[in-house]
Amino acid sequence: MTQLPNWFNEMQKTALDKMKTLALPKADCTVIKNWAFDQIDGRQPGEVNKDDVLASVAYLNDETEKNMIIVCDGEIIYKKLTDSFEDVTIANLEEALTTHEALFKPYFMSVTPMEMNKLVATNVAHVNSGLFIHVPKNKVIEESLNVIYVQSNGSLINRTLVVAGQNSQFKYVENYYNQSQTVINTVSEVVVLDNAQVEYAAMDRLHQESTVYQCRKASVLANGRFLLSLGALNDGNTVSENLVDLNGQGASAWVKTVAIAEGVQKQNITINIEHHAPYTEGHIVNHGVSKDSAQLTFNGIGKINKGMSGSNAQQESRAMILSETARADANPILLIDEYDVQAGHAAGVGKIDEEQLYYLMSRGLTRKAAEILIIHGFLMPFIEDIQSETIKSEFVKVIERKINV
Amino acid sequence: MQKPVLTISELHANVEDKEILKGVNLEIKGGEVHAIMGPNGTGKSTLSSTIMGHPKYHVTSGTVTLNEANVLEMSVDERARAGLFLAMQYPAEVPGVTNSDFLRTAMQTRMEDGKDVPLFKFIRELDKNVEKLEMREDLPHRYLNEGFSGGEKKRNEILQMLMLKPNIAILDEIDSGLDVDALRIVGEAVNSMRSENFGCLLITHYQRLLDHIKPDFVHIMMKGRIVKSGGAELIEKIDREGYDWIKKELGIDDERVIVEEQKRKVTSIGTCATKEMLDL
């Protein structure tokens, strides 16, 4: 194995220490203290059969995909890029720490320091996979980059660092895929520099009832824009934190989430946009469906700090409950410490609207067909944002499977 | 094809345990246009919702049959597929569902197993009808009734009728909130449907709509029943003299069955709930 820089080894040691004392992330409405986040499985000896892995994710990678990277257990096993990604640095974690150290080090952990919570520290201490993407200054890329992270051997402790240089524009789609039931811990940090724009779409469809912690955090500098579209479709218990710090004047963020919780699954999803600069704008839209005996929680938080005048914090969380035993919570939280701002929130949890059902049925649709159409429509805000047609159709399929059963 | 017949006899129905329909008798055949007129609160809209099967309305006695099949035993969607159509007074908004997806799904329910609605024919027909109703060109891609003006919603109901080609259509106050031009367009669209295979029931309290769609039969509803039936001459008389002469003739004091109750205060979490409850 390549020699990793000393500072990194030291950092991992510190993280191992801090893990023991730091608290778990806050997950309002869900008791997570007994979740098996720390039962990390080590890698078993033996080589991964790349062809098998590629075959298992082939349905996400058809010929229409122009730019695709597949990372399996930390190694890039597939890479297809067009010329538009020329000058863009894309490296696995090992290369990032060695070949690209000078570019990587100043940003690494700048957005998600290990002190955030126990699970972020765990991520630093045990990281075994990841990607570093650096888009240089003034680079505008129309095409989107699709990345699939595959777990095949041991737990997946994944780290992504995306840096969008000044005035750059970049679209990124990430998928997680796992082959065995284990602990998954993913932390993605995104640095959006001055006047840059990042469109970030994430489809979480981890299956086999793994215990999952996912944290995405962006720091957006002056006039930067960050757009996150999140499809929370994991099968296992999940804590998902999606955080944005608006750190420069004129920075803005849009976070749209669609979630489906089913079976006995618990999904706790937090979206937090914090305004650290004046004239910043944050929009949160969450739509979710909870069925069977699942529990779904949306914590939407908009926080405008003192002095950040002219800012705007808006949020909307809506959840649909499809069975008597399913549960859904929408917690709208606005923390405002400044007068000259705009803020608004809307939240609602309920069953499928009987008037909508009656209306559709009065045109001949069966109750089932009407329900599916209404739920589908309810989850649309995310679907229409997805750039890649392959991912979009796959996503529609997953939704249909999940709401049909 | 058999000429459609909708037969309503001695229909009684409740809303929240209050009897609204008190024995309605009516027969609508293919080729006929019936109009039900009457002041507010006499049970006209209750009749249309009861025929369609709205879950809020409970039939306590009487029968409704369509070509001799028992409509009251059918679910709402079965009634629709049997050939009934109700253009609603307040159609629901369904965000995220486009008009064209919705219409195609609705038409698909009428296809035989294994057959699909032919896509090009569907698009051509939809475009033609959108143009006929002078609706916005982007209508197929807009979400169902979401953000529609009152008039757009009404036209959208008529558009659905044109596409679904029902045998019996009930148009519940399709004219309220429509301007003169829109009224003409809707009237022409309904007239274009008139045939031996199509019967229509118009519910209205304005005679304006009936200038555009000439009814064969006119019925007056009061106290949850049809109290008077006749031809087009009734419309003129009501236009001239109002309803008082009928009330006098029949000895009716208060024609209403629905007395508007004070609306219960609705509080949503989206707004400041405490403030609203305290009436601040």
Interface residues (C-beta under 8 A of the other chain):
Chain A: P332 H345 A346 A347 G348 D353 E354 E355 Q356 Y358 Y359 L360 M361 S362 R363 G364 L365 T366 R367 A369 A370 L373 I374 H376 G377 F378 L379 M380 P381
Chain B: M52 G53 H54 P55 S75 V76 D77 R79 A80 R81 F85 L86 M88 P91 A92 E93 V94 P95 G96 V97 D101 F102 T105 A106 T109 R110 Y143 L144 Q160 L164 S268 I269 G270
